Amino acid sequence: MTDTVDDVDLPYEDGASQQEKVEALEERLEILEQQNEEMRDKLLDANAENNKYQQKLERLTHENKKLKQSPLFVATVQEITDEGVIIKQHGNNQEALTEVTDEMREELTPDSRVAVNNSLSVVKKLDSETDVRARVMQVEQSPDVAYEDIGGIDEQMEEVRETVEMPIESPEMFDEVGIDPPSGVLLHGPPGTGKTMLAKAVANQTDATFIKMAGSELVHKFIGEGAKLVRDLFELARQEEPAVVFIDEIDAIAAKRTDSKTSGDAEVQRTMMQLLSEMDGFEDRGQISIIAATNRFDMLDRAILRPGRFDRLIEVPKPDAEGRELIFQIHTRDMNIADEVDFAELAEETQEASGADVKAITTEAGMFAIRDDRKEVWMQDFLDAWDKIKQTEEESDEVSKTFA
């Protein structure tokens, strides 16, 4: 029980003077005020701590409620009938007939994406926006690669520009001649010859929307997911046309078809069939150009190579001596090179080097100069760099043979 005023001990003796009593009481009052201030600060801190824990409790309660809810599954409306709606659930490809309200029926159309519960009842309609995985493949910022940064493949570069740039920038030229623009270009050749750099230069040069994907990104575990992503990619291209679709490592989804019965191979083939349909289907593709690249031309299915899908098959070989000399000059433009460096001699010394190898040589030569605490790169640095790269490639080949 709280003490009353009468129960509190007085801070002075009974025989103290009036002045002493006043001073003692004032001193006690000051102490009490300080204690009151301290208690007020502690109360504010306690309230702040309480609010923090209250927010944490609310968040955990909300998360707990979400965890207790049954998960929803994504499905696609196949058909709307008098008896209900036929849906196909993504993943297991299961079809079901389910009833929906009249209000929901008015919102749904074939191909609508919906969320269904465990009993496959439609809970709500999902936005029909393009798959976010397709959106992230759109290149927002042009690559920092120009045509002048590519050497040794001038003929191939000109063919790519004719196939991709001209139909976008000067479509009237094709109308005047009376022909359809080339539908696509396939770049094939050994690794490191500049196929991807060509595509980057096109993205830099044109004002068209550039969509980049790798063939391996289209290979998915669940049935229909790869085909759906292909559809969404081309739908995105149609929304943003004129557009250029670049498919790197296309052999990942366009390899020769086999009699394999595994679900993985079947899914890859479904994805390829969807790609073939988008490239040469009944619908007009509009101002959408396709560039594809592969290191394994021998693995590609004949169906994807026929005219109408890829009208131009462009081989991008390793550069000749003149091409290597030009590539050396391109990659050493910003380097501090000694006067003794002879690019023509380097081009002759680096037989069988690809464009990527030449770039690696210039980088490694610069590293040799840095290790020797020099600001100038010598001829010997380039020769030593080529020896090192050849040795690395030989060791890599030996490892590949060991595990082959």
Secondary structure, DSSP 8 states (H G I E B T S, - for coil): ----GGGS--SS-TT--HHHHHHHHHHHHHHHHHHHHHHHHHHHHHHHHHHHHHHHHHHHHHHHHHHHS---EEEEEEEE-SS-EEEEETBT--EEEE---HHHHHH--TT-EEEE-TT--EEEE------HHHHTTEE-S--S--GGG--S-HHHHHHHHHHHHHHHH-HHHHHHHT-----EEEEE-STTSSHHHHHHHHHHH--SEEEEEEGGGG--SSBTHHHHHHHHHHHHHHHT-SEEEEEESGGGTSB-------HHHHHHHHHHHHHHHHHSSSS---SEEEEEEES-GGGB-HHHHSTTT-SEEEE-----HHHHHHHHHHHTTTS-B-TT--HHHHHHHSTT--HHHHHHHHHHHHHHHHHTT-SSB-HHHHHHHHHHHHHHHHHHHHHHHHH-
